[in-house]
Amino acid sequence: MKIKANVILLLMILIGLAQTTVGQGTMRAKTESGKDVILYPDGTWKYALETSEASIQRSLYNKLPSAKTVFRPARGEFAIWYDESKWQLERRREDDGIAHFRLLAGDAYAMVIAEELAIPIESLKKIALQNAKEAATDSRVVSEESRIVNGKEILCMQIEGTVEKIPFTYYGYYYGGKQGTIQVITFTGQNLFTKYQREFTDFLNGLEIH
């Protein structure tokens, strides 16, 4: 069953960028399995970076050879390489640097939000969660990690929330630097996330920062 258009429109609330401040007081803790994590005042967390060679290798991601079609946002110095046999660019809005994509073989979607303004990654992370909560008040960060994507360090974050009683998962890459700010966000129903996670990751790995 296709997701209703009004639900998709509600999800677009994620695109609203606003100024915010980042709180202080992060803490370190250990999980029951012994992994080190960093706790933030807003209730979010992430695994502390490991220094082992295996861990570093797991953090390296590159675009696929099949990602031959490029989308360049009107704002910022970015490119999104994707496989047009799998993903379709549905529409783009030059005035606000936003583009929407759809996976051709399922109920899975993506959007790209680019800005010329450089927003610090900690601020961008907080903004993304706040905007998600406007669409789904129960939104929460379920995982986050730093990745090296095509040679640039980015934040990978997964957020879950409920929109009109439909549980959704947002899975995206976030970057803020001298090239501008970009959010590449994929999303689908929570029950479908595992099914499309590989396609989402491949799409996200098409992010190229110049």
C-alpha positions in Angstrom: 0.0 0.0 0.0 1.4 3.4 -1.0 1.9 6.0 1.8 -0.7 8.7 1.6 0.3 12.0 0.3 -0.7 13.9 3.4 1.5 11.7 5.5 4.5 12.4 3.2 3.8 16.1 3.5 3.8 15.9 7.3 7.2 14.2 7.1 8.5 17.2 5.1 8.5 19.2 8.3 12.0 17.8 8.7 13.3 20.3 6.2 12.7 23.4 8.3 16.1 24.8 9.5 16.1 27.2 12.4 18.8 28.7 14.7 19.4 27.0 18.0 22.0 26.7 20.7 23.9 23.6 21.9 23.8 22.7 25.6 26.7 21.7 27.7 27.3 18.8 30.1 28.0 15.7 28.0 28.7 12.6 30.0 30.5 9.3 29.3 28.9 5.9 30.3 29.1 2.2 29.5 26.4 0.0 28.1 25.6 -3.4 29.6 27.9 -5.0 27.0 30.8 -2.8 28.0 30.8 -0.3 25.1 31.6 3.3 25.8 28.9 5.9 24.9 28.6 9.6 25.2 25.4 11.0 26.7 24.1 14.5 25.7 21.9 16.8 27.8 19.0 16.5 25.3 18.8 12.7 25.9 20.6 11.6 22.7 23.7 9.5 22.7 26.4 8.0 20.5 29.1 5.4 20.7 32.5 6.8 21.7 34.9 6.6 18.8 37.0 3.4 18.9 40.6 3.6 17.7 41.1 0.0 16.5 42.0 -0.5 12.8 38.9 -2.7 12.3 36.7 0.1 13.7 38.3 2.7 11.4 37.8 0.4 8.4 34.1 -0.1 9.2 33.7 3.7 9.1 34.8 4.2 5.5 32.1 4.5 2.9 32.2 5.3 -0.9 29.7 5.7 -3.7 28.9 2.7 -5.8 30.2 2.3 -9.4 26.5 2.0 -10.4 25.8 5.5 -9.1 26.4 7.3 -12.4 23.7 10.0 -12.3 24.5 13.2 -10.4 22.3 15.7 -8.7 23.9 19.0 -7.7 21.9 21.1 -5.2 21.5 24.8 -6.1 23.1 25.7 -2.7 26.4 24.6 -1.3 29.2 22.7 -2.8 27.7 19.2 -2.9 26.8 16.4 -5.3 24.6 13.3 -4.9 25.5 10.4 -7.1 22.7 7.8 -7.5 21.6 4.9 -9.6 18.7 6.1 -11.7 17.6 2.6 -12.4 16.7 2.4 -8.7 16.0 6.0 -7.6 13.9 8.7 -9.3 14.3 12.5 -8.7 10.6 13.5 -8.3 11.0 17.2 -7.8 13.4 19.9 -6.8 12.9 23.4 -5.5 15.7 25.7 -6.5 14.5 28.5 -4.2 15.1 26.6 -1.0 17.7 23.9 -2.0 15.4 21.0 -1.5 15.0 17.9 -3.7 12.8 14.8 -3.3 13.6 11.2 -4.4 11.6 8.0 -4.5 12.8 4.4 -4.6 11.2 2.9 -7.7 10.8 -0.5 -6.2 9.0 0.2 -2.9 7.6 2.6 -0.3 10.9 4.3 0.4 11.8 7.9 0.0 14.7 10.4 0.3 15.2 14.1 0.4 18.2 16.4 0.1 18.3 19.7 1.9 21.2 22.0 1.1 22.2 25.4 2.4 25.1 27.8 1.8 25.2 28.6 5.5 27.7 26.6 7.5 25.9 25.1 10.5 28.0 23.3 13.2 27.2 19.6 13.2 26.1 19.6 16.9 23.6 22.4 16.1 22.5 20.6 13.0 21.9 17.4 14.9 19.7 19.2 17.5 17.8 21.0 14.7 17.1 17.8 12.9 15.6 16.2 16.1 13.6 19.3 17.0 12.1 19.4 13.5 11.3 15.7 13.6 9.5 16.2 16.9 7.3 18.8 15.2 6.0 16.1 12.9 6.2 13.3 15.4 6.3 14.3 19.0 7.7 11.0 20.1 10.7 11.2 17.8 14.0 10.0 19.3 17.5 9.3 18.1 18.1 5.6 18.2 21.6 5.6 16.8 24.3 8.0 15.6 27.9 7.6 14.4 30.7 9.4 12.6 31.5 8.0 9.1 34.0 8.8 6.5 32.0 9.1 3.2 34.0 9.7 0.0 36.8 11.1 2.0 34.8 13.5 4.3 33.6 13.1 7.9 29.9 13.2 8.3 27.3 12.3 10.9 25.0 9.3 10.3 21.9 9.5 12.4 18.7 7.3 12.7 15.5 8.8 14.2 12.3 7.0 14.9 8.9 8.6 15.4 5.1 8.2 14.8 3.2 10.3 12.2 -0.6 9.8 12.2 -0.2 6.5 14.1 2.3 5.3 11.4 5.8 4.5 12.9 8.5 5.9 10.6 12.3 5.6 10.5 14.5 8.5 9.3 18.0 7.5 8.3 20.3 10.2 7.1 23.7 11.9 6.6 24.4 15.3 8.0 27.3 17.7 7.3 28.1 21.3 8.1 31.4 23.0 7.0 32.9 25.6 4.7 31.1 24.0 1.7 27.7 24.7 3.4 25.3 22.5 5.2 23.5 19.4 3.8 21.1 16.8 5.1 20.5 13.7 3.0 17.6 11.9 4.7 16.0 8.6 3.7 12.8 7.4 5.3 10.1 4.7 5.3 7.9 2.8 7.7 9.6 1.2 10.7 8.4 -2.2 9.5 10.2 -1.7 6.2 13.4 -0.2 7.3 15.4 -3.4 7.4 14.1 -4.3 4.0 15.4 -1.0 2.5 18.4 -0.2 4.7 20.9 -1.4 2.1 19.3 0.7 -0.6 19.2 3.7 1.7 22.9 3.3 2.6 23.9 3.0 -1.0 21.9 6.2 -1.8 23.4 8.1 1.2 26.9 7.0 0.2 26.5 9.0 -3.0 27.0 12.2 -1.1 30.1 14.0 -2.3 31.4 17.1 -0.6 33.7 19.3 -2.7 
